Amino acid sequence: MYEKLEGKFKLLRTDNALMEYVYSRLHIQWKRSRGVLSKHWKNNGGKPNPRLARSNMHGDCRNQDDWNHLCDYWESEKTRKYSDQMELNRRKHVIISRGALGR
């Protein structure tokens, strides 16, 4: 997202305070919206049908270019490997209920 922002504004990379602020704001925004956007991507095609997912843009995206940029991220090899590994890790967890059993 930084590259898209830099294309619209002339950011002073030498200004460390400014760059720290820009990075922190981008990180906060990504943390706030990534779950909702990736869930929409997964529910509308996702890994099995990325073309369908691209055609069903989430309402919070401002334009198709932004949505395509996110889809590129989710379809990248690095993100796919990470996602697959996290799915395997979640399957390994044994959830023990601490509820009132046998009461």
N, CA, C and O atoms as CSV, one atom per row, in Angstrom:
chain,resi,resn,atom,element,x,y,z
A,1,MET,N,N,0.829,-1.195,0.000
A,1,MET,CA,C,0.000,0.000,0.000
A,1,MET,C,C,0.871,1.255,0.000
A,1,MET,O,O,0.471,2.309,-0.495
A,2,TYR,N,N,2.078,1.115,0.570
A,2,TYR,CA,C,2.956,2.276,0.611
A,2,TYR,C,C,3.273,2.764,-0.801
A,2,TYR,O,O,3.299,3.969,-1.052
A,3,GLU,N,N,3.514,1.831,-1.721
A,3,GLU,CA,C,3.834,2.224,-3.091
A,3,GLU,C,C,2.687,2.991,-3.734
A,3,GLU,O,O,2.913,3.954,-4.466
A,4,LYS,N,N,1.466,2.567,-3.464
A,4,LYS,CA,C,0.304,3.283,-4.010
A,4,LYS,C,C,0.219,4.677,-3.412
A,4,LYS,O,O,-0.095,5.638,-4.115
A,5,LEU,N,N,0.495,4.793,-2.125
A,5,LEU,CA,C,0.467,6.097,-1.462
A,5,LEU,C,C,1.570,6.999,-1.997
A,5,LEU,O,O,1.351,8.188,-2.228
A,6,GLU,N,N,2.743,6.436,-2.189
A,6,GLU,CA,C,3.868,7.214,-2.680
A,6,GLU,C,C,3.615,7.723,-4.097
A,6,GLU,O,O,4.099,8.793,-4.465
A,7,GLY,N,N,2.865,6.968,-4.889
A,7,GLY,CA,C,2.536,7.401,-6.238
A,7,GLY,C,C,1.630,8.624,-6.262
A,7,GLY,O,O,1.634,9.381,-7.233
A,8,LYS,N,N,0.855,8.823,-5.204
A,8,LYS,CA,C,-0.067,9.954,-5.144
A,8,LYS,C,C,0.521,11.169,-4.444
A,8,LYS,O,O,0.109,12.300,-4.700
A,9,PHE,N,N,1.491,10.931,-3.555
A,9,PHE,CA,C,2.087,12.018,-2.777
A,9,PHE,C,C,3.601,11.915,-2.836
A,9,PHE,O,O,4.153,10.822,-2.962
A,10,LYS,N,N,4.258,13.036,-2.745
A,10,LYS,CA,C,5.720,13.037,-2.686
A,10,LYS,C,C,6.125,12.992,-1.219
A,10,LYS,O,O,6.135,14.013,-0.531
A,11,LEU,N,N,6.456,11.799,-0.755
A,11,LEU,CA,C,6.835,11.614,0.637
A,11,LEU,C,C,8.351,11.789,0.778
A,11,LEU,O,O,9.125,11.348,-0.071
A,12,LEU,N,N,8.740,12.425,1.839
A,12,LEU,CA,C,10.153,12.614,2.113
A,12,LEU,C,C,10.676,11.404,2.882
A,12,LEU,O,O,10.491,11.302,4.095
A,13,ARG,N,N,11.320,10.505,2.181
A,13,ARG,CA,C,11.834,9.305,2.833
A,13,ARG,C,C,12.903,9.639,3.863
A,13,ARG,O,O,13.153,8.850,4.774
A,14,THR,N,N,13.532,10.795,3.729
A,14,THR,CA,C,14.586,11.167,4.675
A,14,THR,C,C,14.026,11.678,5.994
A,14,THR,O,O,14.755,11.759,6.983
A,15,ASP,N,N,12.755,12.022,6.026
A,15,ASP,CA,C,12.119,12.503,7.255
A,15,ASP,C,C,11.652,11.289,8.059
A,15,ASP,O,O,10.563,10.765,7.826
A,16,ASN,N,N,12.473,10.852,8.995
A,16,ASN,CA,C,12.187,9.627,9.745
A,16,ASN,C,C,10.897,9.715,10.550
A,16,ASN,O,O,10.152,8.739,10.633
A,17,ALA,N,N,10.630,10.868,11.140
A,17,ALA,CA,C,9.407,11.011,11.940
A,17,ALA,C,C,8.174,10.872,11.056
A,17,ALA,O,O,7.214,10.200,11.433
A,18,LEU,N,N,8.194,11.496,9.894
A,18,LEU,CA,C,7.071,11.403,8.956
A,18,LEU,C,C,6.886,9.964,8.489
A,18,LEU,O,O,5.763,9.459,8.466
A,19,MET,N,N,7.973,9.303,8.118
A,19,MET,CA,C,7.872,7.940,7.609
A,19,MET,C,C,7.384,6.981,8.697
A,19,MET,O,O,6.614,6.063,8.414
A,20,GLU,N,N,7.823,7.189,9.922
A,20,GLU,CA,C,7.341,6.362,11.027
A,20,GLU,C,C,5.842,6.536,11.211
A,20,GLU,O,O,5.126,5.564,11.450
A,21,TYR,N,N,5.369,7.758,11.102
A,21,TYR,CA,C,3.940,8.032,11.223
A,21,TYR,C,C,3.166,7.379,10.070
A,21,TYR,O,O,2.131,6.751,10.292
A,22,VAL,N,N,3.665,7.527,8.856
A,22,VAL,CA,C,2.989,6.941,7.687
A,22,VAL,C,C,2.895,5.428,7.843
A,22,VAL,O,O,1.828,4.849,7.638
A,23,TYR,N,N,4.002,4.785,8.203
A,23,TYR,CA,C,3.996,3.339,8.374
A,23,TYR,C,C,3.050,2.900,9.490
A,23,TYR,O,O,2.346,1.900,9.349
A,24,SER,N,N,3.031,3.632,10.581
A,24,SER,CA,C,2.153,3.248,11.691
A,24,SER,C,C,0.687,3.386,11.303
A,24,SER,O,O,-0.123,2.532,11.663
A,25,ARG,N,N,0.330,4.433,10.583
A,25,ARG,CA,C,-1.067,4.613,10.149
A,25,ARG,C,C,-1.476,3.527,9.148
A,25,ARG,O,O,-2.591,3.010,9.214
A,26,LEU,N,N,-0.586,3.186,8.233
A,26,LEU,CA,C,-0.885,2.115,7.283
A,26,LEU,C,C,-1.060,0.785,8.015
A,26,LEU,O,O,-1.957,0.007,7.689
A,27,HIS,N,N,-0.219,0.530,8.988
A,27,HIS,CA,C,-0.299,-0.713,9.754
A,27,HIS,C,C,-1.614,-0.784,10.538
A,27,HIS,O,O,-2.265,-1.829,10.563
A,28,ILE,N,N,-1.996,0.299,11.164
A,28,ILE,CA,C,-3.243,0.328,11.934
A,28,ILE,C,C,-4.438,0.087,11.020
A,28,ILE,O,O,-5.338,-0.682,11.357
A,29,GLN,N,N,-4.446,0.741,9.873
A,29,GLN,CA,C,-5.560,0.570,8.935
A,29,GLN,C,C,-5.625,-0.865,8.424
A,29,GLN,O,O,-6.712,-1.429,8.297
A,30,TRP,N,N,-4.472,-1.457,8.131
A,30,TRP,CA,C,-4.437,-2.833,7.646
A,30,TRP,C,C,-4.951,-3.786,8.723
A,30,TRP,O,O,-5.727,-4.691,8.419
A,31,LYS,N,N,-4.531,-3.599,9.978
A,31,LYS,CA,C,-5.006,-4.451,11.064
A,31,LYS,C,C,-6.517,-4.333,11.244
A,31,LYS,O,O,-7.190,-5.315,11.556
A,32,ARG,N,N,-7.039,-3.138,11.049
A,32,ARG,CA,C,-8.467,-2.889,11.247
A,32,ARG,C,C,-9.317,-3.546,10.158
A,32,ARG,O,O,-10.426,-4.003,10.435
A,33,SER,N,N,-8.816,-3.597,8.940
A,33,SER,CA,C,-9.673,-4.020,7.828
A,33,SER,C,C,-9.317,-5.365,7.211
A,33,SER,O,O,-10.107,-5.893,6.429
A,34,ARG,N,N,-8.165,-5.938,7.529
A,34,ARG,CA,C,-7.745,-7.142,6.810
A,34,ARG,C,C,-8.659,-8.344,7.034
A,34,ARG,O,O,-8.880,-9.125,6.108
A,35,GLY,N,N,-9.187,-8.506,8.229
A,35,GLY,CA,C,-10.048,-9.648,8.502
A,35,GLY,C,C,-11.333,-9.618,7.707
A,35,GLY,O,O,-11.745,-10.627,7.134
A,36,VAL,N,N,-11.964,-8.461,7.672
A,36,VAL,CA,C,-13.227,-8.315,6.943
A,36,VAL,C,C,-13.003,-8.498,5.448
A,36,VAL,O,O,-13.774,-9.184,4.777
A,37,LEU,N,N,-11.946,-7.882,4.932
A,37,LEU,CA,C,-11.688,-7.959,3.487
A,37,LEU,C,C,-11.274,-9.364,3.059
A,37,LEU,O,O,-11.735,-9.855,2.029
A,38,SER,N,N,-10.415,-10.013,3.835
A,38,SER,CA,C,-9.992,-11.358,3.438
A,38,SER,C,C,-11.143,-12.357,3.571
A,38,SER,O,O,-11.239,-13.292,2.777
A,39,LYS,N,N,-12.013,-12.173,4.559
A,39,LYS,CA,C,-13.179,-13.043,4.693
A,39,LYS,C,C,-14.079,-12.903,3.468
A,39,LYS,O,O,-14.580,-13.898,2.943
A,40,HIS,N,N,-14.279,-11.678,3.019
A,40,HIS,CA,C,-15.089,-11.446,1.818
A,40,HIS,C,C,-14.437,-12.128,0.616
A,40,HIS,O,O,-15.125,-12.750,-0.193
A,41,TRP,N,N,-13.116,-12.013,0.498
A,41,TRP,CA,C,-12.384,-12.639,-0.608
A,41,TRP,C,C,-12.562,-14.155,-0.571
A,41,TRP,O,O,-12.820,-14.779,-1.600
A,42,LYS,N,N,-12.422,-14.752,0.629
A,42,LYS,CA,C,-12.558,-16.203,0.772
A,42,LYS,C,C,-13.978,-16.671,0.490
A,42,LYS,O,O,-14.170,-17.708,-0.145
A,43,ASN,N,N,-14.976,-15.921,0.953
A,43,ASN,CA,C,-16.373,-16.316,0.767
A,43,ASN,C,C,-16.865,-16.131,-0.658
A,43,ASN,O,O,-17.908,-16.674,-1.022
A,44,ASN,N,N,-16.144,-15.382,-1.466
A,44,ASN,CA,C,-16.572,-15.113,-2.838
A,44,ASN,C,C,-15.604,-15.689,-3.856
A,44,ASN,O,O,-15.365,-15.073,-4.895
A,45,GLY,N,N,-15.054,-16.838,-3.582
A,45,GLY,CA,C,-14.155,-17.488,-4.530
A,45,GLY,C,C,-12.834,-17.840,-3.890
A,45,GLY,O,O,-12.474,-19.014,-3.809
A,46,GLY,N,N,-12.113,-16.845,-3.437
A,46,GLY,CA,C,-10.851,-17.048,-2.731
A,46,GLY,C,C,-9.858,-17.919,-3.454
A,46,GLY,O,O,-9.636,-17.753,-4.653
A,47,LYS,N,N,-9.249,-18.858,-2.725
A,47,LYS,CA,C,-8.213,-19.729,-3.293
A,47,LYS,C,C,-8.712,-20.576,-4.457
A,47,LYS,O,O,-8.042,-20.645,-5.487
A,48,PRO,N,N,-9.873,-21.227,-4.324
A,48,PRO,CA,C,-10.313,-22.094,-5.435
A,48,PRO,C,C,-10.690,-21.330,-6.702
A,48,PRO,O,O,-10.500,-21.839,-7.807
A,49,ASN,N,N,-11.220,-20.120,-6.558
A,49,ASN,CA,C,-11.681,-19.369,-7.730
A,49,ASN,C,C,-11.337,-17.886,-7.584
A,49,ASN,O,O,-12.220,-17.071,-7.316
A,50,PRO,N,N,-10.058,-17.527,-7.760
A,50,PRO,CA,C,-9.659,-16.133,-7.561
A,50,PRO,C,C,-10.307,-15.160,-8.551
A,50,PRO,O,O,-10.498,-13.988,-8.227
A,51,ARG,N,N,-10.643,-15.632,-9.744
A,51,ARG,CA,C,-11.304,-14.731,-10.715
A,51,ARG,C,C,-12.665,-14.279,-10.209
A,51,ARG,O,O,-13.038,-13.114,-10.351
A,52,LEU,N,N,-13.403,-15.212,-9.619
A,52,LEU,CA,C,-14.707,-14.870,-9.062
A,52,LEU,C,C,-14.540,-13.883,-7.913
A,52,LEU,O,O,-15.306,-12.926,-7.792
A,53,ALA,N,N,-13.545,-14.115,-7.076
A,53,ALA,CA,C,-13.294,-13.208,-5.945
A,53,ALA,C,C,-12.958,-11.803,-6.439
A,53,ALA,O,O,-13.403,-10.818,-5.849
A,54,ARG,N,N,-12.188,-11.704,-7.502
A,54,ARG,CA,C,-11.844,-10.388,-8.052
A,54,ARG,C,C,-13.074,-9.659,-8.585
A,54,ARG,O,O,-13.160,-8.433,-8.504
A,55,SER,N,N,-14.006,-10.404,-9.120
A,55,SER,CA,C,-15.196,-9.774,-9.706
A,55,SER,C,C,-16.195,-9.316,-8.655
A,55,SER,O,O,-17.101,-8.542,-8.966
A,56,ASN,N,N,-16.048,-9.781,-7.405
A,56,ASN,CA,C,-16.960,-9.401,-6.320
A,56,ASN,C,C,-16.245,-8.500,-5.321
A,56,ASN,O,O,-15.895,-8.926,-4.220
A,57,MET,N,N,-16.035,-7.265,-5.715
A,57,MET,CA,C,-15.317,-6.312,-4.879
A,57,MET,C,C,-16.088,-6.025,-3.590
A,57,MET,O,O,-17.314,-5.912,-3.608
A,58,HIS,N,N,-15.377,-5.908,-2.489
A,58,HIS,CA,C,-15.987,-5.555,-1.203
A,58,HIS,C,C,-16.427,-4.096,-1.247
A,58,HIS,O,O,-15.771,-3.262,-1.871
A,59,GLY,N,N,-17.522,-3.796,-0.592
A,59,GLY,CA,C,-18.086,-2.448,-0.607
A,59,GLY,C,C,-17.200,-1.386,0.024
A,59,GLY,O,O,-17.334,-0.206,-0.299
A,60,ASP,N,N,-16.292,-1.781,0.923
A,60,ASP,CA,C,-15.416,-0.802,1.566
A,60,ASP,C,C,-14.249,-0.366,0.684
A,60,ASP,O,O,-13.591,0.628,0.990
A,61,CYS,N,N,-13.981,-1.081,-0.394
A,61,CYS,CA,C,-12.909,-0.676,-1.304
A,61,CYS,C,C,-13.378,0.493,-2.155
A,61,CYS,O,O,-14.517,0.530,-2.622
A,62,ARG,N,N,-12.482,1.438,-2.342
A,62,ARG,CA,C,-12.861,2.639,-3.090
A,62,ARG,C,C,-12.956,2.412,-4.584
A,62,ARG,O,O,-13.772,3.037,-5.261
A,63,ASN,N,N,-12.120,1.515,-5.105
A,63,ASN,CA,C,-12.175,1.253,-6.548
A,63,ASN,C,C,-11.627,-0.148,-6.844
A,63,ASN,O,O,-11.055,-0.805,-5.975
A,64,GLN,N,N,-11.813,-0.575,-8.063
A,64,GLN,CA,C,-11.412,-1.923,-8.476
A,64,GLN,C,C,-9.900,-2.095,-8.402
A,64,GLN,O,O,-9.424,-3.195,-8.119
A,65,ASP,N,N,-9.130,-1.027,-8.651
A,65,ASP,CA,C,-7.666,-1.133,-8.563
A,65,ASP,C,C,-7.219,-1.507,-7.160
A,65,ASP,O,O,-6.326,-2.339,-6.998
A,66,ASP,N,N,-7.832,-0.899,-6.133
A,66,ASP,CA,C,-7.486,-1.236,-4.748
A,66,ASP,C,C,-7.833,-2.692,-4.447
A,66,ASP,O,O,-7.051,-3.410,-3.823
A,67,TRP,N,N,-9.008,-3.119,-4.896
A,67,TRP,CA,C,-9.435,-4.502,-4.668
A,67,TRP,C,C,-8.493,-5.475,-5.383
A,67,TRP,O,O,-8.119,-6.504,-4.820
A,68,ASN,N,N,-8.113,-5.155,-6.615
A,68,ASN,CA,C,-7.190,-6.012,-7.357
A,68,ASN,C,C,-5.834,-6.090,-6.666
A,68,ASN,O,O,-5.195,-7.143,-6.663
A,69,HIS,N,N,-5.397,-4.986,-6.086
A,69,HIS,CA,C,-4.132,-4.967,-5.356
A,69,HIS,C,C,-4.195,-5.927,-4.165
A,69,HIS,O,O,-3.247,-6.671,-3.914
A,70,LEU,N,N,-5.310,-5.908,-3.435
A,70,LEU,CA,C,-5.489,-6.836,-2.312
A,70,LEU,C,C,-5.562,-8.282,-2.792
A,70,LEU,O,O,-4.982,-9.175,-2.174
A,71,CYS,N,N,-6.271,-8.510,-3.885
A,71,CYS,CA,C,-6.368,-9.866,-4.437
A,71,CYS,C,C,-4.987,-10.367,-4.862
A,71,CYS,O,O,-4.660,-11.535,-4.652
A,72,ASP,N,N,-4.179,-9.491,-5.456
A,72,ASP,CA,C,-2.806,-9.870,-5.815
A,72,ASP,C,C,-2.040,-10.314,-4.587
A,72,ASP,O,O,-1.284,-11.285,-4.633
A,73,TYR,N,N,-2.236,-9.601,-3.485
A,73,TYR,CA,C,-1.559,-9.948,-2.234
A,73,TYR,C,C,-1.997,-11.329,-1.757
A,73,TYR,O,O,-1.152,-12.163,-1.430
A,74,TRP,N,N,-3.300,-11.583,-1.711
A,74,TRP,CA,C,-3.800,-12.861,-1.219
A,74,TRP,C,C,-3.466,-14.018,-2.154
A,74,TRP,O,O,-3.380,-15.164,-1.712
A,75,GLU,N,N,-3.280,-13.734,-3.428
A,75,GLU,CA,C,-2.964,-14.777,-4.400
A,75,GLU,C,C,-1.461,-15.007,-4.541
A,75,GLU,O,O,-1.048,-15.940,-5.229
A,76,SER,N,N,-0.641,-14.181,-3.909
A,76,SER,CA,C,0.815,-14.336,-4.029
A,76,SER,C,C,1.258,-15.639,-3.383
A,76,SER,O,O,0.607,-16.146,-2.470
A,77,GLU,N,N,2.356,-16.166,-3.860
A,77,GLU,CA,C,2.882,-17.434,-3.358
A,77,GLU,C,C,3.242,-17.334,-1.883
A,77,GLU,O,O,2.959,-18.253,-1.115
A,78,LYS,N,N,3.856,-16.245,-1.482
A,78,LYS,CA,C,4.267,-16.063,-0.084
A,78,LYS,C,C,3.052,-16.068,0.850
A,78,LYS,O,O,3.070,-16.723,1.892
A,79,THR,N,N,2.002,-15.341,0.476
A,79,THR,CA,C,0.798,-15.276,1.307
A,79,THR,C,C,0.086,-16.616,1.336
A,79,THR,O,O,-0.432,-17.024,2.376
A,80,ARG,N,N,0.055,-17.300,0.209
A,80,ARG,CA,C,-0.573,-18.626,0.146
A,80,ARG,C,C,0.121,-19.623,1.066
A,80,ARG,O,O,-0.533,-20.370,1.793
A,81,LYS,N,N,1.458,-19.627,1.029
A,81,LYS,CA,C,2.215,-20.544,1.893
A,81,LYS,C,C,1.950,-20.233,3.360
A,81,LYS,O,O,1.747,-21.141,4.166
A,82,TYR,N,N,1.952,-18.961,3.699
A,82,TYR,CA,C,1.708,-18.559,5.085
A,82,TYR,C,C,0.301,-18.973,5.517
A,82,TYR,O,O,0.115,-19.509,6.609
A,83,SER,N,N,-0.677,-18.724,4.665
A,83,SER,CA,C,-2.059,-19.071,4.967
A,83,SER,C,C,-2.221,-20.584,5.157
A,83,SER,O,O,-2.888,-21.029,6.091
A,84,ASP,N,N,-1.614,-21.362,4.275
A,84,ASP,CA,C,-1.695,-22.821,4.384
A,84,ASP,C,C,-1.055,-23.306,5.678
A,84,ASP,O,O,-1.586,-24.199,6.338
A,85,GLN,N,N,0.086,-22.720,6.045
A,85,GLN,CA,C,0.762,-23.123,7.279
A,85,GLN,C,C,-0.085,-22.775,8.498
A,85,GLN,O,O,-0.157,-23.566,9.439
A,86,MET,N,N,-0.723,-21.613,8.500
A,86,MET,CA,C,-1.562,-21.219,9.625
A,86,MET,C,C,-2.787,-22.130,9.750
A,86,MET,O,O,-3.217,-22.441,10.861
A,87,GLU,N,N,-3.347,-22.555,8.622
A,87,GLU,CA,C,-4.471,-23.495,8.653
A,87,GLU,C,C,-4.049,-24.817,9.286
A,87,GLU,O,O,-4.781,-25.383,10.097
A,88,LEU,N,N,-2.860,-25.312,8.911
A,88,LEU,CA,C,-2.351,-26.551,9.503
A,88,LEU,C,C,-2.138,-26.390,11.006
A,88,LEU,O,O,-2.464,-27.285,11.786
A,89,ASN,N,N,-1.597,-25.258,11.400
A,89,ASN,CA,C,-1.360,-25.011,12.824
A,89,ASN,C,C,-2.665,-24.978,13.610
A,89,ASN,O,O,-2.740,-25.519,14.713
A,90,ARG,N,N,-3.697,-24.345,13.046
A,90,ARG,CA,C,-4.983,-24.271,13.745
A,90,ARG,C,C,-5.620,-25.644,13.881
A,90,ARG,O,O,-6.314,-25.900,14.865
A,91,ARG,N,N,-5.406,-26.530,12.924
A,91,ARG,CA,C,-5.961,-27.889,13.010
A,91,ARG,C,C,-5.314,-28.700,14.121
A,91,ARG,O,O,-5.928,-29.628,14.647
A,92,LYS,N,N,-4.085,-28.362,14.484
A,92,LYS,CA,C,-3.362,-29.097,15.517
A,92,LYS,C,C,-3.846,-28.764,16.920
A,92,LYS,O,O,-3.619,-29.544,17.845
A,93,HIS,N,N,-4.497,-27.645,17.097
A,93,HIS,CA,C,-4.922,-27.222,18.427
A,93,HIS,C,C,-6.036,-28.119,18.947
A,93,HIS,O,O,-7.009,-28.404,18.250
A,94,VAL,N,N,-5.869,-28.548,20.169
A,94,VAL,CA,C,-6.885,-29.327,20.849
A,94,VAL,C,C,-7.580,-28.369,21.803
A,94,VAL,O,O,-6.939,-27.782,22.675
A,95,ILE,N,N,-8.860,-28.212,21.644
A,95,ILE,CA,C,-9.602,-27.293,22.482
A,95,ILE,C,C,-10.254,-28.078,23.613
A,95,ILE,O,O,-11.110,-28.932,23.386
A,96,ILE,N,N,-9.844,-27.779,24.801
A,96,ILE,CA,C,-10.395,-28.450,25.971
A,96,ILE,C,C,-11.382,-27.484,26.624
A,96,ILE,O,O,-11.039,-26.350,26.961
A,97,SER,N,N,-12.582,-27.949,26.790
A,97,SER,CA,C,-13.608,-27.126,27.406
A,97,SER,C,C,-13.410,-27.070,28.899
A,97,SER,O,O,-13.160,-28.094,29.535
A,98,ARG,N,N,-13.517,-25.898,29.460
A,98,ARG,CA,C,-13.447,-25.751,30.899
A,98,ARG,C,C,-14.845,-25.502,31.458
A,98,ARG,O,O,-15.024,-25.074,32.598
A,99,GLY,N,N,-15.813,-25.787,30.616
A,99,GLY,CA,C,-17.201,-25.606,31.039
A,99,GLY,C,C,-17.592,-26.611,32.103
A,99,GLY,O,O,-16.800,-27.469,32.495
A,100,ALA,N,N,-18.801,-26.492,32.552
A,100,ALA,CA,C,-19.298,-27.350,33.635
A,100,ALA,C,C,-19.659,-28.715,33.064
A,100,ALA,O,O,-20.803,-28.951,32.675
A,101,LEU,N,N,-18.677,-29.610,33.018
A,101,LEU,CA,C,-18.919,-30.973,32.552
A,101,LEU,C,C,-19.310,-31.842,33.739
A,101,LEU,O,O,-18.634,-31.837,34.768
A,102,GLY,N,N,-20.357,-32.556,33.602
A,102,GLY,CA,C,-20.758,-33.503,34.620
A,102,GLY,C,C,-21.383,-32.877,35.858
A,102,GLY,O,O,-21.486,-33.540,36.890
A,103,ARG,N,N,-21.786,-31.671,35.785
A,103,ARG,CA,C,-22.444,-31.041,36.956
A,103,ARG,C,C,-23.888,-31.374,36.985
A,103,ARG,O,O,-24.604,-30.939,37.888
